């Protein structure tokens, strides 16, 4: 007999019966809460497992898609030259575009740079020059420049950011800074390269739009 769903008139109970009934009800509530918690934990585990499993599968599919797309794009690029009886040119980037001109696939090879140990000498000198020229005049400006113009999000000196800063320095016309940035540029070395595949389609305004496969863009 199921006593958990019975309705009991508490006014008819003795003190001992009332205490017993209250314990029964508390036990029933505890069991209900425990059951709900177990169901929640099970649902939560299933959700996380399914999401992670699906994400891994999609990542694997995208990796394979990238490899196949780059391979086929390279083959078509080579065939394009061979059809004309020419040798393919070695390039860092090229695109395959459809006849209508509203879709394209671009393969891009980007080199990764790092600085040699000697670069630290020139970076220190550049910092000292800017510190002497600007810190006393405008400490806020100096801090912003030092943090945003030369360092990346990890707080490290970034070759790309320093290359941009080098362009700005030339416009300032400061020979000492220009000399230091030129020497710093010579301290860059190629440590590798990465292949990228980008896919585009023209929008209603006939402008190329990147079909991003990043999760954050969805």
Secondary structure, 3 states (H helix, E strand, C coil): CCCCCCCCCHHHCCHHHHHHHHHHHHHHHHHHHHHHHHHHHHHHHHHHHHHHHHHHHHHHHHHHHHHHHHHHHHHHHHHHHHHCCCCCCCCCEEEEECCCCCEEEEEEEEEEEEECCCHHHHHHHHHHHHHHHHHCCCHHHHHHHHHHHCECCCCCECHHHHHHHHHHHHHHCCHHHHHHHHHHHHCEEEEEEEEEEEEEEECCCCCEEECCCCHHHC
